């Protein structure tokens, strides 16, 4: 906070204020772009890319073990499975909590920014985003939940368009 003496405050308050529509529209546009620039960080983009990237889903491995057991009981050979060479490691509980927290903060920012950056208010997209924010998935469903959450964020970012 900055302290201002009475003379400076009086001068600042006595400056003329324009009520022209063009000036107000220009000011609203500049303020909305400034607000939007604060809402979307590189950290959020990196997190979205990390979640939507090649990360193995733990659920198929569990299903394949059940299938393997069935094939063994029937006396059939096991299928050859290829491992993804550059796959990211599975999502840990701590990492899932960190990403969920990051997405929740991004949701709060997007709720403030989106109305200033779109022509029509995206009711369905924001409702979906809020539902995903409030959802509490089980640990084995965390990755699929974070993928749905990140897709909802990307959908809103697409509606907002490019700032440049």
C-alpha positions as CSV (number, residue, x, y, z in Angstrom):
1,X,0.0,0.0,0.0
2,X,1.2,3.5,-0.8
3,X,0.6,6.6,1.3
4,X,-0.5,9.7,-0.6
5,X,-0.6,13.2,0.8
6,X,-3.8,15.2,0.6
7,X,-2.6,17.5,-2.2
8,X,-1.8,14.5,-4.5
9,X,-5.1,12.8,-3.6
10,X,-7.1,15.9,-4.4
11,X,-5.3,16.3,-7.7
12,X,-5.9,12.7,-8.7
13,X,-9.6,12.8,-7.7
14,X,-10.1,16.1,-9.6
15,X,-9.0,14.7,-13.0
16,X,-11.7,14.6,-15.6
17,X,-13.3,11.2,-16.2
18,X,-14.6,10.4,-19.7
19,X,-18.1,8.9,-20.0
20,X,-17.8,8.4,-23.8
21,X,-18.7,4.9,-25.0
22,X,-15.6,4.5,-27.1
23,X,-13.3,5.3,-24.2
24,X,-15.2,2.9,-21.9
25,X,-15.1,0.1,-24.5
26,X,-11.4,0.6,-25.0
27,X,-10.8,0.5,-21.2
28,X,-12.9,-2.6,-20.8
29,X,-10.9,-4.3,-23.6
30,X,-7.6,-3.4,-22.1
31,X,-8.6,-4.5,-18.6
32,X,-10.0,-7.8,-19.8
33,X,-6.9,-8.6,-21.7
34,X,-4.8,-7.7,-18.7
35,X,-7.0,-10.0,-16.5
36,X,-6.8,-12.8,-19.1
37,X,-3.0,-12.5,-19.3
38,X,-2.8,-13.1,-15.5
39,X,-5.1,-16.1,-15.6
40,X,-3.2,-18.4,-17.9
41,X,0.3,-19.3,-16.9
42,X,3.0,-21.4,-18.5
43,X,2.8,-23.7,-15.5
44,X,-0.8,-24.5,-16.3
45,X,0.0,-25.2,-20.0
46,X,2.9,-27.5,-18.9
47,X,0.6,-29.4,-16.5
48,X,-2.0,-29.9,-19.1
49,X,0.6,-31.2,-21.5
50,X,1.9,-33.6,-18.9
51,X,-1.5,-35.0,-18.1
52,X,-2.6,-35.3,-21.7
53,X,0.7,-36.8,-22.7
54,X,1.7,-40.5,-22.9
55,X,1.2,-41.7,-19.4
56,X,0.2,-45.4,-18.8
57,X,-3.2,-46.0,-17.3
58,X,-3.0,-48.5,-14.4
59,X,-6.4,-50.0,-15.1
60,X,-5.5,-51.9,-18.3
61,X,-2.6,-53.7,-16.4
62,X,-5.1,-55.0,-13.8
63,X,-7.5,-56.2,-16.6
64,X,-4.6,-57.9,-18.4
65,X,-3.6,-59.9,-15.3
66,X,-7.2,-61.2,-15.0
67,X,-7.0,-62.2,-18.7
68,X,-3.7,-63.8,-18.2
69,X,-5.1,-65.9,-15.3
70,X,-8.0,-67.0,-17.5
71,X,-5.6,-67.9,-20.4
72,X,-3.4,-69.9,-18.1
73,X,-6.4,-71.9,-16.6
74,X,-7.5,-72.7,-20.2
75,X,-3.9,-73.8,-21.1
76,X,-3.5,-71.1,-23.8
77,X,-0.3,-69.1,-24.4
78,X,0.0,-65.6,-23.1
79,X,-0.1,-62.8,-25.7
80,X,3.0,-60.7,-26.3
81,X,2.7,-57.3,-24.9
82,X,4.8,-54.4,-26.0
83,X,5.9,-51.8,-23.5
84,X,5.9,-48.2,-24.6
85,X,9.6,-47.2,-24.7
86,X,9.2,-43.5,-23.6
87,X,6.1,-43.8,-21.5
88,X,6.0,-41.6,-18.4
89,X,5.8,-43.3,-15.0
90,X,2.4,-43.8,-13.5
91,X,0.8,-41.0,-11.5
92,X,1.6,-41.1,-7.8
93,X,-0.8,-40.0,-5.1
94,X,1.3,-36.9,-4.3
95,X,1.6,-35.9,-7.9
96,X,-2.2,-36.4,-8.4
97,X,-2.9,-34.2,-5.4
98,X,-0.5,-31.5,-6.7
99,X,-2.0,-31.5,-10.1
100,X,-5.5,-31.5,-8.7
101,X,-4.6,-28.5,-6.6
102,X,-3.1,-26.7,-9.6
103,X,-6.3,-27.4,-11.7
104,X,-8.5,-26.1,-8.9
105,X,-6.5,-22.8,-8.7
106,X,-6.8,-22.6,-12.5
107,X,-10.6,-23.1,-12.3
108,X,-10.9,-20.2,-9.9
109,X,-8.9,-18.0,-12.3
110,X,-10.8,-19.2,-15.3
111,X,-14.1,-18.4,-13.6
112,X,-13.0,-14.8,-13.4
113,X,-11.3,-14.5,-16.8
114,X,-13.6,-16.4,-19.2
115,X,-16.6,-14.0,-19.1
116,X,-14.3,-11.2,-20.3
117,X,-12.8,-13.2,-23.2
118,X,-15.8,-14.9,-24.9
119,X,-18.7,-13.5,-26.8
120,X,-21.3,-15.9,-25.3
121,X,-21.1,-17.1,-21.7
122,X,-20.0,-20.8,-21.8
123,X,-22.5,-22.1,-19.3
124,X,-22.1,-25.8,-20.1
125,X,-18.4,-25.7,-20.2
126,X,-18.1,-23.8,-16.8
127,X,-20.7,-26.2,-15.2
128,X,-18.6,-29.2,-16.4
129,X,-15.5,-27.5,-15.0
130,X,-17.1,-26.9,-11.6
131,X,-18.4,-30.5,-11.5
132,X,-14.9,-31.9,-12.1
133,X,-13.5,-29.5,-9.5
134,X,-15.9,-30.8,-6.9
135,X,-15.5,-34.5,-7.8
136,X,-13.5,-36.7,-5.4
137,X,-12.2,-39.7,-7.5
138,X,-10.8,-42.8,-5.9
139,X,-7.0,-43.2,-6.2
140,X,-7.3,-45.7,-9.1
141,X,-9.5,-43.2,-11.0
142,X,-7.3,-40.2,-10.4
143,X,-5.5,-40.2,-13.8
144,X,-8.8,-40.5,-15.8
145,X,-10.3,-37.8,-13.7
146,X,-7.4,-35.5,-14.3
147,X,-7.5,-36.2,-18.0
148,X,-11.2,-35.2,-18.1
149,X,-10.5,-32.1,-15.9
150,X,-7.6,-31.1,-18.2
151,X,-9.8,-31.5,-21.3
152,X,-12.5,-29.3,-19.7
153,X,-9.8,-26.6,-19.1
154,X,-8.5,-26.9,-22.7
155,X,-12.1,-26.5,-24.0
156,X,-12.4,-23.2,-22.2
157,X,-9.0,-22.0,-23.3
158,X,-10.1,-22.8,-26.9
159,X,-13.2,-20.8,-26.5
160,X,-11.2,-17.9,-25.2
161,X,-9.0,-17.9,-28.2
162,X,-5.5,-16.5,-28.7
163,X,-4.7,-13.2,-26.9
164,X,-2.3,-12.1,-29.6
